[in-house]
């Protein structure tokens, strides 16, 4: 049967990377799609740090969307260095930028705001309806109710891409995210090369992690020359309400962090002291259960954080959401070839089942990584071997993973795996690999 270009009519709630990727794929397939976004414009809030898109998920999605060439023009291949230290600046892992080696083919990095703009600019202007904040979905009629009281209907499929506190998810399940036990701040240091040149050199265009005492301080290079700063601690859920300082005032937060981290390395203190007064955001990290699933409801589904909210400690959230978009777009296109509710329900159910299986592994790994570094006494020194294995286990083949899990062969195997990198571990310098 020939495809029906008017079925299914799709409403996507949320104009983040996952929602926009899905919309782009449906536009390319000439299928009707509308995005309803609660924010009034793109720049209503901070968009977050830089993203490492993976070849089989995020990058594959951009290729499917016909945006890979545009992505390459905006991305950078020198932002893949990773330095991991404890609070005294003892280095446990140092993967130098591939741009500094002869084998310069790093993973492409792009700022989250640039990725979102790339996706939005690829859509017809009428696709996104800004300022439409959803309050509920009727699971029977699929009617959308918005904060201003307006109603929208006439859709065959509602896709929740509306993040952690998804209103669409509420039409499928009563399950809500729970507090992970970790909270903190994101912030920015402007003009890193001129204001904090030593730190800029230390971070080496990549990411600098510092773990100790149930805390993490991260400095990450952004494409505009600034540093994105994340400070996470194991905290009670009501820490923001009970703080004895203004958690939304940049100057107050900076002063408090400098007090809290006074016994950390001078370099960490320099980073915290350089935080701008503007752009400081308090955050409490929530997550969905790692085995979270829902029973299919005809005409409604989820993708991205709405479907599998995770903490950000392995950087898989956007990648997983963009992979969801590719798989869901395929299900929708298949439905258009046999355009009826039975076909739609069958294809969406299959999409959901496959997503649960694929993302479940990522959720477990994310939870493991958080618990290793923030909830294990003596971290990072007591867990660095396990952390490395969990960081890269999904990328390694089974034979290499067996070698890495053997302590006596751990460094040699990891060194072979990342042979174009510079590796520093447990104060042993391995040099630039041949």
N, C-alpha and C positions, 0 to 999 in steps of 0.2 A: 504494500500500500504506500502511496506517496505520502510524504510528510505533510502535516497540517501546520502551516506557519502561524496559526492563531491559537494553537493549543499545545501545551498548557500555558495559560497566562500567569506569569510569575511575579510575585511581590517579594522583594528582598528587604528585610528590616535591618538597616545598618550599612553604612558606606565605608567600612574599614577595608583592609587589603583583601580579606576573604570574600566579602560581599561584592566588592568591585570586580574582583577576578571572575566570579560567577557571572556577573552582569556582562562583562566584556565577552566571555565565551558565548553567552546566549545571543548577544547582539550580532556576533560573527555568524551564528547559526540562523539569523533572521527570525528569532523567536521573541515574542513580546515580553518585556521585563521592565519593572519600575522599582527603584530603590527609594525607600522612605528612611530619612536620616533625622535623628532627633536634634542634632546640633544645627545651628543656623548657618554656619559656614565652616570651611576647612580649618581655619586657624583659631577655633574657639578654645582649644586646649593644647598642651604639650603633646607631641606625637611620639615621644620616646627616643630611644637611642638608635644605633646602627644595627643592620640586619645582615646576617650571613645566610644567604639563600642557598639551598642544597640542590644538587643536580637532579635528583629524582623527585623532588617535591616543588619547592618554590620556583626554581629555574625551569623545570619541566612545565609548570603552569604558565610561565611567561612565554615560553616557546609556543605552547598551545594557543595562547591568546594573541600571537603575532606581535609580541612586544619585546622580544629578546634583544633585538638590535638597539632599540631605544634604551633598554635597561643597561646594556653594555656601555653605551655612551655616557650614562650618568653614574655608573658604578666605579669602584676603584679596586684594584687588585693588590694593593700594598697594605691592606688593613687587617691582615690575618695573623699578626704576631700576638702571642699570648705569654704573659709573664704572671706566674702565681707565686705569691710570697706569704709569709706570716707577718705578724705585727711588728717584728724587728727587722723586716726587709730581707730575711733569709729566703733565698730563692729555691723553690722546689721544682719549678718547671719553667723553662724559658724557650719557647718556640719563636725564633726570630722571624721577621717578615720575609716572605719568599722573594720580595723585591730586592732583598739584600744578598741573595744567593744567585748562583749561576743558573739555577733551574727555576726561573721566576714565573710561576703560574699559580698564584694564590687563588683562594676562593673569592669571588666578587662580593664586595660589601656595598650596601647602599643605605643611606639614612631612611628611617621609616617614613618620614614626611615626604621625601622624594619619591619613594615607591608609591605611596598613596596618591600623590599628584600625578605620577605617570599613569596610573590606572584610571583615575578620574578623567584626565584629559583624553583618554581613549574612548570615552563614552559620549554619545550624543547628549547635548546639554539638558534635554528634557528628561533624561533617564533618572536623575537624582532629584528628589523633592526634599529640599532642606527644610529644617524647622518643623518636621513632623515626628514628634515624640510619641511613640506607641505606649498605650496603657494596657491594652488587652487584645486578645484574638478570640473570637467565638469559634470553638472547635467544630461546630456543626455547620454554620453558615459561612465560615471563613471571613466574617466581617471584621475589619480593623477599626479599633477605636483609638483616637489620638487625644493627647493631653488637652487640646483646645476644644474637645467635644465633637469634632468632625468624625464622620464615618466614611470608610472606603470599602467597597466590595467589588465583586465581579472577577475575582482571581480564582484560579484553579489550584495554585500551590503557593503557600506562604513559607518563606525560608527565613528562619531566625539566624541572622548574622549579627545580633545585637549584644554580643559580649557577655561579660560575667553575670550580670543581673538581667538576663534575657526575659522579656515579657512573652516572647513566643514560646520559650521553654515551659512557661507556666501553663500553657495549654496542653502540654504533653505529660507533665509529671509534677509532683509536689517537691521533688528533690531540689535543694538549694545549695550553693557553694558554702563551704565551711572554712573557718579561719585556719590558716596553715601554721600559725604560731610565729610568723615572721612579719615584721613591719619595719618601716623606715622612710627614707626620703630619696627622691630623685632631684637632681639639680644640674647646674651647668657652670662651667668655667669658660669665660669668653677669652678669645685671643690667646690661646695657650702658648704659642711659640714665642710671643713677646712678653706675656705676663708671667708664665711659669716655664721658661725654656728648659730647665733641667728635667722637669716632669714630662714635658713634651718629648724629650729625647728618651726618657725611661720608658714611656708608653709605646714609642716607636710606631706610631700610626695605628696601633692595634688596641689591645685590652690588657689592663693591669689589675689583677685580682689580689686582694689581701684578706686572708682569713685568720681569725683567732678568736677564742673566747665566745663562741656563738655569734660572731659578727662578721660582716663582710663589707669592705670598702672597694668599690670598683671605679676606675677611671677608664674611659673609652673615647677614642678619637672619633670626631664627627667630620663629615665632609666639608663643613664650613670653617674648619680650623678650631672650633671649640672642643671642650671635653664634656662628655656626658658623665655625670657622677651618680652612682647609686650607693646608698648606705643602708644595709639591712642588719637587723638584730633579732634575736629571739625575744619576743615581747608578749605581754598579756594583750588580749584582744582590745581592751578599752584603753590602751596606752595613749592614744591621742587625746581622749577626754580627760585623762588624769595627769597629763604632762603639766609641769609647773612653768612652762614657757609657751609662747605662741607658736604652734607648730606650722602656721601658715605664713609667718613673718620670716623672710630670708635671713635678716641680720640676727634675729633671735636663734634661729636654727643653727646658723653657722657658729655662733658663740657656744651654743650648747654642745654641738658635735666636737668642737675643739676641746672642751672640757672632758667629754666622755672618752675621747681617744688621745688624751694627753700622754699616755705611756706607750703609744704606738710610734712607729718610726717617724723621724722628722719629715720624710717625704710624704707620708700619709697626712700629717698635720699641715704641710704646705698645700696639699690638694684641698683639704677641707677649708683652710683659711682663705683660699682663692675663690670659693663658691660665690656666685653672683647673688645680690639681694633679690633679683627677680628670677622667676622660674623654679623656685623651690616648691616641691609638691610632696605632702605627707601621703604615704600609701600603706595600706594593710593588705597583705597578700592572701587571697582566698583561692580555693581550688574545689573542683568537683571530685567525688570519689573516683578512684582509679578504675573501678569496675562499673562506672555509671552507664546505664543503658535505659532506653524507654521503649515502650510498645508503640508500634506504628499507629499513627492517627492519620487517616486519609486526608491529603491536602496540606499537611504541615510537616516540616522537618527542620533540622538545624545543621549548622556548620561552624567551624572555628571555635572560639572561646565559649560560645553559647552551648556547644556540644561537648566540649572536653577542656574546660578551664584548667590550666596548669600554672604553677609558679614559673618564673622566667629563667631558671637556673641552668637550662641547656639550650635556650634559644630556639625551641622547636615550635612555639605557638603559631607564628605566622606561616612557617613552612607547612605545618599540618593543616592549617586552615586553607591555604592555597591548593593543597592536594585534595582536600574535601571539595573545593570548587570545581576542580577538573572532573572528579568522579561524579559529582552531582550533575554537572552540565551534561555529561555523557548519558546519565539516566534520563534527564529531561529530553534530550534530543532523541533518544530511543523511544520515549513516549510519544513524541510528535509523529513517529512513523506508524503508530497504532493508537490514534488519539481518543482515548476514553479513560474513565476513572479507574477501571480495572487494571489497565496497562500502567497508569501512573502509580497506583498503589504498589503494584508488583515491582516496578523499577526503583521506586524510592525505598521500599523495604530492603531490597538487595543492596542499595547504596548504604543504608544505615548499618546493615549487618557487616558489610566489609569494612566500614569505617570503624566500628566498635573493635574489630579484630586488629586492624592496623594501628589505631591510635592507642589502644590499651598498652602496648609495649612502650610507647613513648611516655605515657603517663607514669608507668612504673619507674622508668629510668629517671625521669624528672624528679620524682619523689625521693628516689635513692640518692641522687646527687645533692639535694637539699639536706637530707638527713646526715649524709657523710660529713659535710663541711660545717654545718651549723648546729647539729645536735649530737655530735660525737666528741667526747672529751679528747683533748690533745690535737685536734685537727688544726692545721693540715698534716702535720708530721705523722700522725698515727693512721692516716687514711689515704695518703697520696697515691699509693699503688692501686688501691681499689677505685679511687676517683678517676685515674687515667683509664683504667679498663672500662669503667662505666661510661666515660666520656666518648670513647671511640668504639665500643663493642659492636654497635649496629653497623659500623662502616667496615669492620674487619671481616675477613673470611674466617671460617671455623678453625683452620689449621693455624693461622697466625694468632688468633685469640687464645688458643691452647698454649702457645709459646709464651704469650704475654702474661698469662695467669700463672706461669711457672716463675717464681721469684728470681732464680738464678739467671733466667734468660730474659727477664722483663725489659731491662734497658736496651739490650741488643735488639730485641724484637721490635720494640717501639721505635727505636732508632732506624731500623730498616724500613718500617712502615712509613715514617715521615722523613725519608732519607734526604729530602731537599731542605730540611729545617735545621735550625740550631737548637740543640737540646741541652738544658741545664737542669739537673735533678739531684736533690740532696747534696747540694754544694759540689757536685762533680761536673766539671766542664767537659763536654764532649766535642766542642768545636764545630766548625762548619763541615757538614757531611759531604763526602766525595760523591 
